Amino acid sequence: MGDNQTDTSAARAVADRMGDAAEAVLAGVDGAERTRLGWGWSEAAEQERRRWFYTPTDHGGLAVADMSPGQYRRTMALVATGLSEAGYATVTTIMGLENLLDRTEGFAGFSFARQRGRDPGQYRLRIFGTPGERTWGWRFGGHHVSLNSLVVDGELVSCTPCFLGADPATSPLLGTEALRPLGGVEGLGRALVRSLDESQLAEAVLSPRAPTDIVTGNRSSVGVGDRVVPLGDLFRGRFADPELARQMDAAHKAGEHYYAITEADHQAVELTAKPLGVPASALDVDQRAMLLALLACYTGRAPEELIEREAARYAGPLLDEVHFAWAGPLAPGSGESGSGGPCYYRLQGPRLLVEYDNTQRLANHAHSVWRDPEGDFGADVLAVHRAAHHS
């Protein structure tokens, strides 16, 4: 484990940097903009803080499309405080993919009840509470990005759930390899499952068919029995336009029909209290190293100073309790992603839930999420804090 004093110092340094960046953001807005961006800490705000999305819906807050260049710059400076350099590079690349996705859909895709459905201006920031006070946090999100940070008593205590997706998952580039923002995140999972022997595979493979999305969806908290959330329910409220609602429902059903997903497949991958898959304790030295590298694709999203703290949760013998599960074909397929066919994997253990899915758009549309089932949104720390200060 990391040194507690060192971890605390790092968490305070990150929180200080976040606070300065958030204060700069708030200082640059007033009137209606400030009302949309900054919410005081209240029960209603806490309920809103725990709502999150990864679809191109209204994530709540002030959209970058409505910001001045200076406001946008200060917003991205805040976003950068919550991510490693690699994490920030991935997030900004994903945001830019909206322009490419618009072209992929012929600049005439779903409207999502606005003039431009695929719009890099629809990423939104909301700040909860007052930076520098005992409890405050912020959320930044839009299509395929959901970042959540909470500061308590001057320390960054939570940065989950953290969702990153990519559509297209693979795009051509001139004179070099393809653009794959989550290529390594998928590739390491594929390499690990292909390294397993027959007995390990018997534990790891849950279904020969991958689900059409991550199993836990955008639920505020995860629980036993969670299954894939229908596409239309991943937006802020149901669509007022019946035709758009119909298209969403049809798209979800079409995906399940195309991959011939059955009730047995859903049951095989639904979330359980006891982790499914092969435990790290059953892996050899090389496979354990591969598992750690895969974990680092998620813990490595944290601010640079805290990556070691997050990775230490699964170091040494603690890794034994992490399970790796897979759904989908094992051999490379003909998916447009360039890496194979549809795939899904899960990492589950104490204080850990990771999901990766690349199934939609003929396996060229990837979703990945890092969660702490006990501490998402800082729920565990807030409970202790309230007991100590509000009892």
N, C-alpha and C positions, 0 to 999 in steps of 0.2 A: 504494500500500500504506500501511497505517497505520504510525506511528512505533513502532519496536520497543520503545523504552524506555517509551513511553506504554502500549503493549499489555501489556507485562510488569507495569507498575504496576497496571493495571486488573485483570489476571488474578489478581494477588496480593490485591488488595482484595476481589474476589469470593470467593476461596478463604478469606480470613480470616473473612469474614462467614459462609460456609458452615460453617467449622470451629466457630465459636461456636454456630451453630444446631444443628449435629450433637451437640456436647458437651452442650447443654441437653437434647436428646432423650434421649441415653444416660443422663444424670444422673437422669432421671425414670423409669427402668425398672430392674427387678432380677429375679432369679430366671428363671423360664421366659420371661418377656417379653423380657428382655435376650438370652437365648440365641437366640430367634427373630429379634430385630432386629439384633443386632450380631455380625458374624463377623470373626474375626481374618484377617489377610492370609495366605493359603496357596494352594497349588496348587488344592485343592478349591474354595476360595472364589473363585479366579479363574475357574475353569470355570463356577461358578454365576453369577458376575457377568456373564458373557457370554451367559447365557440370558435371553431376554426374550420377552414375549408381548403381544398386543393383544386377546386374547379374554378372556372372563370366567372365566379359570382361576386357579389358585393361582399368583400371581406370585412367591411366596416372601417371607418376612419377617413383620412384625407387621401385622395388618389393623387399619384404623381402627375397625372394629366392636368390636375387643377393647381399644381404648385408652380411658382416662379422658378427659374433656373437655380437661384440661390437656395430656395426652400428644398428643392430636389437634391441639391448637393449636400445640404446639411442632413437630409433624411438618409442618404446613402452613407454618410459618415457615421450616423448612428447604427445603421445596419451592419457596417463593417466592424463595429466594436463587439458584435455578438457572434462573429465568425472568425475562423482561421483564414489565412490568406487563400488556401485552396478552397475553403468553403465559400468565401466571398466571390472568387473567380467562377465557381460553379453556379452560384445564385445569379450573378449578373449575366452569365451565358444563357441560363434558362430563361431569364426575362427577355432576352433578345430573340429567343426562338419563336416568340409570338408573331414576329414579322414573317418568319419562314413558314410557320403553320398556316398563316393567312394565305400565303401563296399556294401551299399544298392543297388547301381547300378551295382554290380558285378565286380567292378574295370574295367568296360568297357563301361562307359557312354559316353556322348557327349565329343568329344575331344576339342571343342572350338578352333580348329586350333593350338593346342599345345600338347605336349606329355602326359600331365596329365591334364584333364579337371577340376577335383575336387582337387584343390591344395591349401593347406593353405599357400604356399609360394607366392601366387599371390595377396596378399594385398599390396597396394602401397601408398607411401607417396609423396606428393608434397608440397613445401613451396613457397608461392608467396610473392615477395617483400623481404625486409631485416628486420629481427627481430630487434625491437628497433626503427625503423623508424616510421613515422607518421601513415602509413597504411601498414599492412602486414597481411598475413593469411596462413592457411595450410588446406590441405585436406588429409584424410586417408580413403581408401576404398578398397573393394574387394567384393566377393560374400556375400550378405546380411549385409554388413556394409558400411555406408557412413556417415562420420563425416566431418563437415565443420566449421571452426572457423575463425573469422575476428577480428583483433585488430585495433582500430582507436584512435589516440591520447592517447595511453597508456592504453586503456580499452578494455576488451573483450566485443564487442557489439553484436555479433551474433554467435549462434551455431546451426543454422538451415539452410537447412533441415538436419534432423538427422534420418537416416533410420537404423533399426535393423530387421533382419529376422531370421528364424530358419528352417532348413531342415536337418533332421527330426525335427518337432516341439516337438515330444515326442520320447524318446529313453529309453529302459530298462536299469536299473542299478542293480548291484548285492546287494541283501540284503537290499534294501531301495526303496523309491519311485522313479518314473521315472524322467529322466532328461528332464525338460521343461523350456528352457531359457526364453520363453515368456508366460509361463503358467499363471502367475498372471495377465499379461496384457490382456490375453483373458478371464480368469476366472472372473475378476472384471466386464468386459463388459457383460458377460453372466449373472452374478448376477444382474446387474442393469436392464437389459431388462426383466428378469424374475420377478423383483419387481414391474413392471409397471401394473397399472390397465387397464381396457378395453379402457377407453378414452385416456389414455396416450399412449397405444400401437397403437391406431389408428393414432396418430401423428408420433410415433417413427419408426414404421416398414414401410420401403420403398418398399420392395419386398420380397416375400417368398423364393426367390433364391438369394444367395450371388454371387457377381461378382467373376471372377476367379483371380482377383488381385486388388490392390488398384486402385482407379479411376484416381488419378492424375498422376500416373506413375512417371517417373523421369524427368518430365518437369522442366525447369529452373525456370519458374514462372507458377503459377496456374491461371486458368481462367474459366469463365462461359462456360459450355458445355463440359468440360473435361470428357473423357471417358477412359476406360481401354485401355492401349497401347498394341498392339499385341506383343507377346513375342520377335519375331525377331527384332523389332525396339527398344528394350531395351539394345542393344549392341552398342559398338562404331563402327558405320558403318555396312553396310550389309555384310554378309558372302561371302567371295570370293568363297568358296566351295558351289556349287549349292545344293549338297545333304544335307549339314548341314543347309542351309537356308530352304530347303524343310522340314526337320525334325522340325525346330523351328516353321514354319508356321503350320505344321500338329499338333504339340503338342498344340498350342493355340486353333486351331479349335476343337481338340478332347476334350479339357477341357470344352469348351462352349457347345459342343454337349452332353457330358456326363451329365452335370447338366441342360440341356434343357433350356439354357439361351436365352431369346428372345429379340427382339428390345425393347419391352415394359420394360423389366428388365433393359436394358442399359439406357433407358430414365429415369426410376425411380430413378436411383442412380447417374446420371450425376451431375457434380458440378453446383451449382446455386449461384447467388449473395446473395440471401436471404437464410440463413441456413435452411436446412430441418431437420425434427425430432421434438422431444419434447423439449421445452426450460426448463432450470433449474428452471425458475420461476414457472413452473407447477409441480415441484417435491416436495415431502414432506421432512421433516428434514432428515430422514434416507436416502432417495434417494439422497439428495444433498451431504450427507457425502460420499456415494458410488461414486458419480460423481467426487468429489474432490480426492478420493483415486485413481480413474482411471486416472485422469489428472496427478497425481503425478507419474504415471508410465512413463510419458513423460517428464514433467518438472524436474523430479528427475534424468534425464540423465545428466543434466548440472553439471559443477563443484560444489563441495560441498558448497562453499561459496555463490554460486549464485542461489541455489535451491529456497531459500526463495524469492529472487527477481522475479524469473520466476513464482512461485506459486502465488505471490501477484497480478499478472495480472488478476487473476480470483477469488480473495477473496471477501467475503461479497456480496454486491449487484451486483458487476461486474460479478458474476457467473450467474446471471439471463439471460444474453444474450448468454450463451453457450448452444448449442443444441446437443442432443444425437439422432443419427439415427442408424437404424439397418436394415440389409438385411440377409435373410436366415431363416431356421427353428428356432422355439423358444424352442422346446422340445429337450432334449439330443438325439443325433443320434448315429450312429454306426461308426463314423469316427475313424480312427486309432490314432488320437491325444489323445484319452482317455477322452476328455471333451465333445464330442458331434459331430454333423455334421458340414458342412461348415458354416462359419459365416463371417459377415462383419459388422463393426461399424465405425461411424464417429463422431467426436466432432468438431463443427464449431462455431466460434464466432469471435468477434473483435480480430484481430491479432492472430488467432488460427485456425489451421486445423490439425486434427489428423485423421489418417486412420489405421484400422487394418483389415487384411484379412487372413483367414485360410481356403482355399478351395482346393488348388492344392494337388496332391498326396493323394487323398481321405481324405482331411482335416487333413493332417499331414505335412503342409508346410506353415509357417506363415510369413506374412509381416507386418511391422508396421512403420509408419512415423510420425514425428512431424514437422510441418511447421508453419511459420509466413508468410501469403500471402503478407503482405506489406513489411516485413523486411528480408525475406530469403536472405542469403549471405550478410546481412548487407546493402541491397539496400537503405533503408530509411536513414540510417546514412551516407552512402557514398554520397547521393544526397545533404544532408545538408552540409557535409564537402566540397564537390566540390564547392558549391555555396559560401561558406565562404572563401575558399582559392584559388580558380581558376577563380573567376569571373572578 
